[in-house]
Every structure is written in C-alpha cells, then in structure tokens.
Amino acid sequence: MDEKLPPELTDEVFVVFDLETTGLDVMSNGITEVGAVKIINGKVSEQFTTLIKPDYPITDEIVRITGITEEMVKDAPKISSVIPDFMKFIDGAVIVAHNADFDVKFIKRFAGAEE
C-alpha cells in the first residue's frame, strides 16, 4: 500500500481546531477552551491548546457536555489575551473544523472581526 499522501494534503498548511463554549448563542456566551494543531507536509508540527476563563457562567449542562468546570478555568487566561496568539497560529493556514460555522463565529466575535 502506498503511504504517500496526495499533494492536496501536503502542499498546504492546515490548522485543525475546535472550541468549547459556555453555550450556543455567540452573543451571550464565551469560549472555555481552544484546541488546535498545525499540519505541515501532512504531519502535525505544532499545537495550540488552552483553557480560557469566560465572562459567562459554565452551566451544569455544559460541564456535563465538555467536562470543563469553573474550577478548571479559574486561573486560566481571558480570551482577550489568548486570541492574538491564536490568530498568529492560524495565519496563512487553511482552517479545518468539525462545526466551522459555529466556531468561526465565536473566533470572529472575540477577535473583533466583522462578519
């Protein structure tokens, strides 16, 4: 079996990312975790992962879904200090996400980008 990846997967830099949030509505919820990997030449080259202390409460339902508790984020950085580093991390990359529309809306909101 040929294990060489096709050029479509090696000629670009990809960032695969996922967010965890305090809820579904982008305007009344915050981000609690950012996790991302950068893929260069078909291999994971870097990772970016951090918990974030949101300005919104983490409900019992969200704790059940994500496993992230208020205790876990109490000393975590705020999104305002994380977002500049995350934007540098994804700069120039093809962005890949499972629920991209949802996650990108949160990133745009906290990065201050226009829709």
C-alpha positions in Angstrom: 0.0 0.0 0.0 1.3 3.4 -1.0 1.5 5.5 2.2 2.4 8.8 0.5 -0.2 11.5 0.9 -1.6 13.3 -2.1 -0.3 16.8 -2.8 -3.6 18.3 -1.8 -2.8 17.3 1.7 0.9 18.2 1.8 1.1 21.4 -0.3 -0.9 23.5 2.1 -0.5 24.3 5.8 -3.7 23.3 7.7 -4.9 24.2 11.2 -7.5 21.9 12.6 -9.2 23.5 15.6 -12.1 23.1 18.0 -13.6 25.3 20.6 -15.6 24.6 23.8 -18.0 27.3 24.8 -20.4 28.2 27.6 -23.4 27.8 25.2 -24.6 28.0 21.7 -25.5 31.7 21.3 -22.4 33.6 20.2 -23.5 36.9 21.6 -24.3 35.7 25.1 -21.7 33.0 25.7 -17.9 32.7 25.9 -15.1 30.3 24.9 -13.8 28.0 27.6 -11.2 26.1 25.6 -9.3 26.4 22.3 -7.5 23.4 20.9 -5.7 23.3 17.6 -3.0 21.5 15.6 -0.9 22.8 12.7 -0.3 20.3 10.0 2.7 20.9 7.6 3.6 18.3 4.9 0.9 16.0 6.2 2.3 15.9 9.8 1.3 17.6 13.0 4.0 20.2 13.5 2.6 22.4 16.4 -0.2 22.5 18.8 -2.1 25.3 20.5 -4.3 24.5 23.4 -5.5 26.4 26.4 -8.4 26.7 28.8 -10.0 30.1 28.9 -11.8 31.9 31.8 -15.0 33.0 30.3 -17.0 36.1 31.3 -20.1 33.8 31.4 -21.1 31.1 33.8 -20.5 27.5 32.9 -23.8 25.7 33.5 -24.1 22.1 34.8 -25.2 21.1 31.3 -22.1 22.5 29.7 -19.9 20.8 32.4 -21.7 17.5 31.5 -21.1 18.0 27.8 -17.5 19.4 27.9 -16.1 18.3 31.2 -14.8 21.8 31.8 -15.7 23.2 35.2 -15.4 26.7 36.8 -12.6 25.3 39.0 -10.6 24.3 35.9 -10.8 27.8 34.4 -10.5 29.9 37.5 -6.8 30.7 36.8 -7.0 30.5 33.0 -6.3 33.5 30.8 -9.1 35.6 29.4 -9.9 35.3 25.7 -8.6 38.8 25.1 -5.1 37.6 25.9 -5.4 34.3 24.0 -6.9 35.5 20.8 -3.9 37.4 19.4 -1.7 34.3 19.8 -4.3 32.1 18.2 -4.7 34.5 15.3 -0.9 34.3 14.7 -1.1 30.5 15.0 -3.7 30.2 12.2 -2.3 33.0 10.0 -1.9 31.8 6.4 -3.3 28.3 7.1 -6.3 26.5 5.6 -8.7 26.3 8.6 -10.4 22.9 9.3 -13.1 22.5 11.9 -15.9 20.0 12.5 -18.5 22.7 13.2 -16.7 25.5 11.4 -19.6 27.9 11.1 -20.2 27.8 14.9 -16.5 28.0 15.9 -15.6 30.7 13.4 -18.5 33.0 14.7 -17.0 32.8 18.2 -13.5 33.5 16.9 -14.7 36.4 14.9 -16.6 37.9 17.8 -13.7 37.8 20.2 -11.2 38.8 17.6 -13.3 41.8 16.8 -13.7 40.9 13.1 -16.6 41.8 11.0 -19.0 39.1 9.8 
